[in-house]
Amino acid sequence: MARDRVPVLKRCRSLNLDPIYLGIDKKSKKQNLRANRKMSEYGLQMREKQKAKFIYGVLEKQFRGYYAQAEKIAKKEGIPGENLLMLLEMRLDNVMFRLGYGRTRKEARQIVRHKHVTVNGKPVDIPSYQVKVGDVVEVKEKYKTIQRYKDVLAVTDGRLVPEWLTANHDALSGTVVAKPTRAQIDVPVEETLIVELYSK
């Protein structure tokens, strides 16, 4: 399986991205030597796409699939760029991260992969699984008392759970109460530039 092995802080520097959006509470002391170099329009569009892929941990082929799906949805409702971010937000690994049951999206993905999670009472081990409004996401009963989740909650308990989710940290569960709107998605991505890139 393909993986992105570039050091996280180095990648954040190149994308001009604050690591806090990945759930990482540390900064790189190095400076990006290309920071003041003027970028072409295509370069800016590419950087926004790379940023979105990096934040959500999605590779190119899968990202292209999400964009095609976002365009399809846009024929009925919404606009492609916002639909794209909505689809990425409603991935199961991202929902676990947003609920505070993973310090980072990578950790949340690992938790899902290790079969610790149920959706509506059924075990799901696919990080890209698309949750729907009304779905209840929960850590399996047998894992709720392990030290890992106590440690995770000690770090993430102060994290703000977005309005489109409700969390019950005592039960290690959460419910999807609505589809996320663009205003509720705090990622620093200019989705219109991604739309322009794919529209060429």
PyMOL commands that set and color helices and strands:
alter all, ss='L'
color gray80, all
select helices_A, chain A and resi 8-15+19-22+41-56+60-74+80-89+92-99+105-113+141-143+147-156+182-184+191-198
alter helices_A, ss='H'
color red, helices_A
select strands_A, chain A and resi 117-119+122-123+136-139+165-168+173-176
alter strands_A, ss='S'
color yellow, strands_A
deselect
rebuild
show_as cartoon
